[in-house]
Amino acid sequence: MDLSECSAKLDELTVKIGHIKAKLDPAAKTAKIRELETITQKPEFWKADQSARKVMQEMASLKEEVDGIRALEKEAADQREVIAYLQTEKDDSLIAEVETNLHALAKKLDSLEIKTYLSGPYDRGDAILAIHSGQGGTEAMDWAAMLLRMYMHYLDTNPAFSYRLIEETKGEEAGLKSATLMVTGLHAYGYLKKEAGTHRLVRLSPFNADSLRQTSFALVEVLPHFEDDTAEIEVSDEDVEWQFYRSGGKGGQNVNKVSTAVRLKHLPSGIVVQSQEERYQEQNRKIALSLLKSKLWLLREMEQEKTLSSMKGQKMASWGSQIRSYVLHPYKLVKDNRTG
């Protein structure tokens, strides 16, 4: 780059900084930081460890975004001063340094820009990811298990997230009928929400003696996680029916001898959720109630979407529509049907 190209590149980056700043709204985030700081100064703040930790994480994230915008603005201003100096004093080595700095600035902007796409009301929070086998019998159950391993591998390799398995129902011959993960970490829901939908697999069947080509389906649900004490989604005691049963798997003799697993039914909607992976019943009760609130949130969103669709006179894509195809035979291709 020569000096004029560096100047034009800086102008382009400055405009981009302005757009990102407008979307992230650092003034509003600064006000939110002050609000959270006030909460942390209350004597009872640290009595609830889990909620206190989430507040501190949110505050740290907000500060990181605000400081990041300010740092980018300062870097751009510094490069502007250097370019102004170079317009009077020629220095090839300094021009090369400016070019390097502008490339680094562009990368930082790209990283910060991603956060502008994670600005939904629940994007910053934790997520519940559930997988259900669909049409295809044993093939579909095996496909559900493959998807679970895929998502677990993604989460294992991403240090920003942690997860735990809270429900798993195995298939009669192989694979899974269903499985549910609780994913924690900043922007967990924001990053995972677009995975929701029907996933289709085409392959030569390992369960067929003739190795015929088989198509299988599995449904992935991604829901924002609501704490069991959240007031946003209210669940009346009269509207739920609790069932307790013995669980298997990990947890030692306690889960095999005591009814630690929980099944919760919401009577008005008919929604049923269960949690069985925790060692104690009280832990599973809290998880089941949290799952129910997330399902009720989804039901509310679907009803609003249906109302909007009728007002527009158009049929909108349902939450269970096919979003991605994984073809392993006769060729190998992963195609996202939303983007083509």
Buried (B, 14 or more C-beta within 10 A) or exposed (E): BEBEEBBEBBEEBBEBBEEBBEEBBBEEBEEBBEEBEEEEEEEEBEEEEEBBEBBBBBBEBBBBBBEBBEEBBEBBEEBBEBBEEBEEEEEEEBBEEBBEBBEEBBEBBEEBBEBEEBEEEBBBBBBBBBBBBBEBBBBBBBBBBBBBEBBBEBBEEBEEBBBEBBBBBBBEEEBBBBBBBBBBBBBBBBBBBEBBBBBBBBBEBEBEEEEEEBBBBBBBBBBBBBBBEBEEBEBEEEBBEEEBEEBEEEBEEEBEEBEBBBBBBBEEEEBBBBBBBBBEBEBBBBBBBBBBBBBBBBBEEEEEBEEEBEEEEEEEEEBBEBBBBBBEEEEEEEEEEEEE
